């Protein structure tokens, strides 16, 4: 027998009351984006669950994709069969024969939402359980914690049979909590920050600063590849490439070396905030972790944040590097992040950066620049593309088990 659909159970959406359908519709769109690589697959949602119709597509890669989508509590591959007792009996016998091994225990969990069907739930359990014993006399019936819990649901249009309960990623559907701009450098931390924001329902647009010829096409591709990894959790992501060469050269030529990093980050923050305002984002997200590098002391964060009143979310700020690496490995971004391409934050990094920059000094040095003109030129020259999921050669089967 071949699975006909995958039944998706919603996560925290059960608590959303009158807003429930808004969350469910967002989840449906995210699932459609993530599964767009499977052209035959169709998606339909109602208040209780979402149905992913396979239409002949192999269910295994579809399940692997769905396991990563935030907002899904669990999922089950389902057989759809004709709503007749003899068909149910033969189907159950075929399924259990395929699952049987010595010492296997089972139970039948019948449910009848179509009350016109000739058997009620108790009778379904008895008839189908007896049918299993007819072909597998050595099998054990066990009502509590059986090896196989075969669920049989009789609905108006057909009967549905399932026996696998697969854990989903949980969280909220991406986009249900608004939109933020993720400052993605290409390192280990910022993709993890993006992942954690996605988990709480924040849709992200990626802002990446490129300074050719100092940064290479490889560095740009690296950032795009990291973004593509993040699309697996909630669908397509807008990738915004910001030309940053002019600004970095200006800073290098006109400012003290110790303040290069602080001034660079302030310009990045200004530009990201301008893009956020133009694209209706609510927050800025970055991968800063307290104390990791010179620009990530509290004094530096305060000096950098002073250019905006927009909330800046730092999901990994209290994590140490090993914690961040664990998540990066679990979400499959680590190997890309450690590729040896320099980004804008490292190409002109001073040997002795200021770890406690004084805001008065920073503002004095910035008087040497035409800040508004530099920001405007950078924003007007951005290149925006959409990053979508792609089918990967090796499917990751248990990508986020350790995070749940």
C-alpha positions as CSV (number, residue, x, y, z in Angstrom):
1,X,0.0,0.0,0.0
2,X,1.1,3.6,-0.7
3,X,0.5,6.5,1.6
4,X,-2.0,9.0,0.2
5,X,-1.3,12.0,2.5
6,X,0.5,13.2,5.6
7,X,-1.7,14.5,8.4
8,X,-0.2,17.5,10.2
9,X,-1.2,18.4,13.7
10,X,-0.9,22.0,14.7
11,X,1.3,23.0,17.7
12,X,0.7,26.0,19.9
13,X,-2.0,27.2,17.6
14,X,-4.6,25.5,19.8
15,X,-4.2,28.4,22.2
16,X,-4.9,31.2,19.7
17,X,-8.6,31.4,20.1
18,X,-10.3,33.8,17.6
19,X,-6.9,34.2,15.8
20,X,-6.5,30.5,15.3
21,X,-7.3,30.5,11.6
22,X,-4.9,33.3,10.9
23,X,-2.1,31.2,12.4
24,X,-3.2,28.1,10.5
25,X,-3.4,29.9,7.2
26,X,0.2,31.3,7.8
27,X,1.3,27.7,8.6
28,X,-0.3,26.5,5.4
29,X,1.5,29.0,3.2
30,X,4.8,28.2,4.9
31,X,4.3,24.5,4.2
32,X,3.5,25.2,0.6
33,X,6.7,27.2,0.3
34,X,8.8,24.5,1.9
35,X,7.2,21.8,-0.2
36,X,7.3,23.8,-3.5
37,X,10.2,21.5,-4.6
38,X,7.6,18.7,-4.8
39,X,5.3,19.9,-7.6
40,X,2.7,17.1,-7.2
41,X,2.1,17.8,-3.5
42,X,-1.0,19.8,-2.5
43,X,-1.9,21.3,0.9
44,X,-5.2,21.9,2.5
45,X,-5.9,23.2,6.1
46,X,-8.9,23.2,8.4
47,X,-9.2,24.2,12.1
48,X,-8.0,20.9,13.4
49,X,-5.2,19.8,11.1
50,X,-3.4,20.3,7.8
51,X,-3.5,17.7,5.0
52,X,-0.5,17.2,2.7
53,X,-1.7,15.2,-0.3
54,X,1.2,13.3,-1.8
55,X,-0.4,12.4,-5.2
56,X,2.2,9.8,-5.8
57,X,5.2,11.6,-4.3
58,X,7.5,9.6,-2.1
59,X,6.5,10.4,1.4
60,X,9.9,10.1,3.1
61,X,11.5,13.3,1.9
62,X,8.3,15.2,2.3
63,X,8.2,14.0,6.0
64,X,11.8,15.1,6.5
65,X,10.9,18.6,5.1
66,X,7.8,18.9,7.3
67,X,9.7,17.9,10.5
68,X,11.6,21.2,10.3
69,X,8.6,23.6,9.7
70,X,7.8,25.7,12.8
71,X,4.2,25.5,13.9
72,X,3.9,21.7,13.4
73,X,3.4,19.7,16.6
74,X,3.4,16.3,14.9
75,X,2.6,14.5,11.7
76,X,1.5,11.1,10.5
77,X,1.7,9.4,7.1
78,X,-1.8,8.2,6.2
79,X,-3.4,5.5,4.0
80,X,-6.7,6.6,2.5
81,X,-9.0,3.6,1.7
82,X,-12.6,3.0,0.7
83,X,-15.1,3.2,3.5
84,X,-16.2,-0.5,3.4
85,X,-15.7,-3.1,6.1
86,X,-14.1,-5.7,3.7
87,X,-11.7,-3.1,2.4
88,X,-10.7,-2.0,5.9
89,X,-10.1,-5.6,6.9
90,X,-7.8,-6.3,3.9
91,X,-6.0,-3.0,4.3
92,X,-5.3,-3.6,8.0
93,X,-4.1,-7.1,7.3
94,X,-1.7,-5.9,4.6
95,X,-0.3,-3.1,6.8
96,X,0.2,-5.3,9.9
97,X,1.8,-8.1,7.8
98,X,4.3,-5.6,6.5
99,X,5.1,-4.4,10.1
100,X,5.2,-7.7,11.8
101,X,8.2,-9.1,13.6
102,X,8.5,-11.6,16.4
103,X,7.2,-10.4,19.7
104,X,5.4,-7.4,18.1
105,X,2.5,-5.9,20.2
106,X,-0.4,-3.9,18.7
107,X,-3.7,-2.2,19.3
108,X,-6.5,-0.9,17.1
109,X,-7.7,2.7,17.8
110,X,-10.9,3.1,15.9
111,X,-12.7,6.5,15.6
112,X,-16.0,7.1,13.8
113,X,-16.8,10.7,12.9
114,X,-19.3,9.4,10.2
115,X,-22.0,8.1,12.5
116,X,-23.9,6.5,9.5
117,X,-21.1,4.0,9.2
118,X,-22.2,0.5,10.1
119,X,-19.6,-0.1,12.8
120,X,-19.1,2.1,15.9
121,X,-15.7,2.6,17.4
122,X,-15.8,-0.4,19.7
123,X,-17.0,-2.7,16.9
124,X,-14.2,-1.3,14.6
125,X,-11.6,-2.3,17.2
126,X,-13.1,-5.8,17.6
127,X,-13.5,-6.6,13.9
128,X,-10.2,-5.2,12.8
129,X,-8.3,-6.7,15.8
130,X,-9.8,-10.1,15.0
131,X,-8.7,-9.7,11.3
132,X,-5.1,-9.1,12.4
133,X,-5.2,-12.3,14.6
134,X,-6.5,-14.3,11.6
135,X,-3.3,-13.7,9.6
136,X,-0.8,-13.2,12.5
137,X,-1.9,-15.6,15.3
138,X,1.3,-15.1,17.3
139,X,1.0,-11.3,17.6
140,X,0.2,-9.8,21.0
141,X,-2.6,-7.4,21.7
142,X,-1.5,-4.7,24.2
143,X,-3.7,-1.7,25.1
144,X,-1.0,0.3,26.9
145,X,2.2,1.4,25.0
146,X,2.0,-1.2,22.2
147,X,4.7,-1.4,19.5
148,X,2.1,-0.4,16.9
149,X,-1.0,1.7,17.5
150,X,-3.0,1.3,14.3
151,X,-5.4,4.3,14.1
152,X,-8.4,3.9,11.9
153,X,-10.7,6.9,11.4
154,X,-14.0,6.8,9.5
155,X,-14.9,10.1,8.0
156,X,-17.6,11.3,5.6
157,X,-15.5,11.0,2.5
158,X,-13.3,7.9,3.2
159,X,-11.5,5.9,5.9
160,X,-8.0,6.8,7.0
161,X,-5.4,4.5,8.6
162,X,-2.1,5.5,10.2
163,X,0.4,4.1,12.7
164,X,3.4,6.5,12.8
165,X,3.4,9.6,15.1
166,X,6.4,11.8,14.1
167,X,7.4,14.8,16.3
168,X,7.4,18.2,14.6
169,X,9.5,21.2,15.3
170,X,6.9,23.0,17.5
171,X,7.1,26.8,17.8
172,X,5.0,29.2,15.9
173,X,4.4,29.6,12.1
174,X,7.1,31.8,10.6
175,X,5.5,35.2,10.0
176,X,2.8,35.0,12.6
177,X,4.8,37.3,14.9
178,X,5.7,40.0,12.4
179,X,8.9,40.6,10.4
180,X,12.5,41.4,11.3
181,X,15.7,42.1,9.4
182,X,18.4,39.6,10.1
183,X,22.0,41.0,9.8
184,X,23.7,37.9,8.4
185,X,27.5,38.1,8.1
186,X,28.3,34.5,7.1
187,X,29.7,33.4,10.5
188,X,28.4,30.8,12.9
189,X,26.2,33.0,15.2
190,X,23.9,35.0,12.9
191,X,22.3,31.9,11.2
192,X,21.6,30.5,14.7
193,X,20.0,33.8,15.7
194,X,17.9,33.7,12.6
195,X,16.8,30.2,13.3
196,X,15.8,31.1,16.9
197,X,13.8,34.1,15.6
198,X,12.0,31.9,13.1
199,X,11.1,29.4,15.8
200,X,9.0,32.1,17.6
201,X,7.2,33.1,14.4
202,X,9.3,36.0,13.2
203,X,9.6,36.2,9.5
204,X,13.1,37.3,8.5
205,X,14.6,39.2,5.6
206,X,18.3,38.7,5.4
207,X,20.6,41.8,5.1
208,X,24.1,41.0,4.0
209,X,26.9,43.5,3.5
210,X,29.3,42.9,0.7
211,X,32.5,44.9,0.0
212,X,34.0,43.7,-3.3
213,X,36.8,43.3,-4.2
214,X,37.7,42.9,-0.5
215,X,34.9,40.3,-0.1
216,X,34.7,37.6,-2.7
217,X,31.8,36.0,-4.7
218,X,32.5,33.0,-2.5
219,X,31.6,35.0,0.6
220,X,28.3,36.2,-1.0
221,X,27.4,32.6,-2.0
222,X,28.2,31.4,1.5
223,X,25.6,33.9,2.9
224,X,23.1,32.8,0.3
225,X,23.7,29.2,1.1
226,X,23.1,29.9,4.8
227,X,19.9,31.7,4.0
228,X,18.7,28.7,2.0
229,X,19.3,26.5,5.0
230,X,17.0,28.8,7.0
231,X,14.2,28.5,4.4
232,X,13.5,24.9,5.5
233,X,11.9,26.2,8.7
234,X,9.3,28.4,7.2
235,X,9.6,29.1,3.5
236,X,11.2,31.6,1.1
237,X,13.4,34.4,2.4
238,X,14.2,37.7,0.8
239,X,18.0,38.2,0.5
240,X,19.2,41.8,0.5
241,X,22.7,42.4,-0.6
242,X,24.1,45.8,0.5
243,X,27.2,47.3,-1.3
244,X,29.5,48.4,1.5
245,X,32.8,49.1,-0.2
246,X,32.6,52.8,-0.3
247,X,31.7,53.1,3.4
248,X,34.4,50.8,4.6
249,X,37.0,52.6,2.6
250,X,35.8,55.9,4.0
251,X,36.0,54.6,7.5
252,X,39.5,53.1,7.0
253,X,40.8,56.3,5.5
254,X,39.3,58.8,8.0
255,X,39.0,57.2,11.4
256,X,41.4,55.9,14.1
257,X,42.1,52.2,13.7
258,X,40.8,51.4,17.2
259,X,37.3,52.7,16.3
260,X,37.0,51.0,12.9
261,X,34.8,48.2,14.1
262,X,32.4,50.5,16.1
263,X,32.0,52.9,13.2
264,X,31.5,50.0,10.8
265,X,28.8,48.5,12.9
266,X,27.0,51.8,13.4
267,X,26.8,52.3,9.6
268,X,25.5,48.7,9.2
269,X,22.9,49.4,11.9
270,X,21.8,52.6,10.2
271,X,21.5,51.0,6.8
272,X,19.6,47.9,8.2
273,X,17.2,50.2,10.0
274,X,16.6,52.2,6.8
275,X,15.9,49.1,4.9
276,X,13.6,47.8,7.7
277,X,11.6,51.0,7.6
278,X,11.2,50.8,3.8
279,X,10.1,47.2,4.0
280,X,7.8,47.3,7.0
281,X,10.0,45.3,9.4
282,X,9.5,45.7,13.1
283,X,12.8,44.7,14.6
284,X,16.5,44.1,13.8
285,X,18.0,40.7,14.6
286,X,21.7,39.9,14.9
287,X,24.0,37.2,16.1
288,X,25.9,39.2,18.8
289,X,26.9,37.1,21.8
290,X,28.1,39.0,24.8
291,X,31.9,39.1,25.2
292,X,32.8,37.0,22.1
293,X,34.5,39.8,20.2
294,X,35.4,43.5,20.8
295,X,32.2,44.8,19.2
296,X,30.1,42.6,21.5
297,X,30.8,44.2,24.9
298,X,28.0,46.0,26.6
299,X,29.8,49.3,26.0
300,X,30.2,48.6,22.3
301,X,26.6,47.4,22.0
302,X,25.4,50.7,23.6
303,X,27.5,52.8,21.3
304,X,26.3,50.9,18.2
305,X,22.6,50.8,19.3
306,X,22.6,54.6,19.7
307,X,22.0,55.2,16.0
308,X,18.5,53.6,16.2
309,X,15.4,53.5,18.4
310,X,14.3,50.2,16.7
311,X,14.4,47.2,19.0
312,X,17.4,45.0,18.3
313,X,16.9,41.4,19.2
314,X,20.0,39.3,20.0
315,X,18.7,35.7,20.4
316,X,22.2,34.2,21.2
317,X,23.4,37.1,23.4
318,X,23.7,35.0,26.6
319,X,25.0,31.8,25.0
320,X,28.6,30.7,25.0
321,X,30.3,29.7,21.7
322,X,29.9,25.9,22.3
323,X,26.1,26.3,22.8
324,X,25.8,28.2,19.6
325,X,28.0,25.7,17.7
326,X,25.7,22.9,19.0
327,X,22.7,24.6,17.5
328,X,24.5,25.4,14.2
329,X,25.5,21.8,13.8
330,X,21.9,20.7,14.6
331,X,20.4,23.0,11.9
332,X,23.1,22.1,9.4
333,X,24.7,25.6,9.0
334,X,28.0,25.0,10.8
335,X,29.9,23.5,7.9
336,X,28.9,26.4,5.7
337,X,29.7,29.0,8.3
338,X,33.3,27.8,8.7
339,X,34.1,28.1,5.0
340,X,37.2,30.4,4.8
341,X,35.7,33.5,3.2
342,X,36.2,36.9,4.8
343,X,33.1,39.1,5.4
344,X,32.8,42.8,6.0
345,X,33.3,42.5,9.7
346,X,36.8,40.9,9.3
347,X,38.5,42.4,6.3
348,X,39.6,45.6,8.0
349,X,39.5,44.4,11.6
350,X,42.0,46.2,13.7
351,X,44.6,44.4,15.8
352,X,43.5,46.3,18.9
353,X,39.8,47.3,18.6
354,X,38.3,49.5,21.2
355,X,36.3,47.4,23.6
356,X,34.7,50.3,25.6
357,X,34.2,53.0,22.9
358,X,33.0,56.3,24.2
359,X,29.9,57.6,22.4
360,X,31.3,61.2,22.4
361,X,34.4,60.0,20.6
362,X,32.4,58.0,18.1
363,X,30.2,60.9,17.3
364,X,33.2,63.2,16.9
365,X,34.9,60.8,14.4
366,X,31.6,60.5,12.5
367,X,31.7,64.3,11.8
368,X,34.3,63.4,9.2
369,X,31.7,61.6,7.1
370,X,28.6,62.6,5.1
371,X,26.6,59.9,6.9
372,X,23.3,60.5,5.2
373,X,24.7,60.5,1.7
374,X,26.6,57.3,2.3
375,X,23.6,55.6,3.8
376,X,21.3,56.7,1.0
377,X,23.7,55.5,-1.7
378,X,24.1,52.1,-0.1
379,X,20.3,51.7,0.4
380,X,19.5,52.7,-3.2
381,X,22.0,50.2,-4.6
382,X,20.8,47.1,-2.7
383,X,20.2,44.0,-4.7
384,X,17.2,41.9,-3.6
385,X,16.6,38.3,-4.5
386,X,14.4,35.6,-3.1
387,X,16.0,32.4,-1.7
388,X,13.9,29.3,-1.9
389,X,14.4,25.7,-0.6
390,X,16.1,23.2,-2.9
391,X,16.1,19.4,-2.9
392,X,19.3,18.2,-1.2
393,X,21.1,15.0,-2.2
394,X,21.3,13.8,1.4
395,X,18.1,14.2,3.5
396,X,18.8,15.0,7.1
397,X,16.5,12.7,9.1
398,X,16.9,14.0,12.7
399,X,18.1,17.5,12.2
400,X,16.7,19.2,15.2
401,X,16.0,16.3,17.6
402,X,18.4,17.7,20.2
403,X,16.7,21.1,20.2
404,X,13.2,19.8,21.1
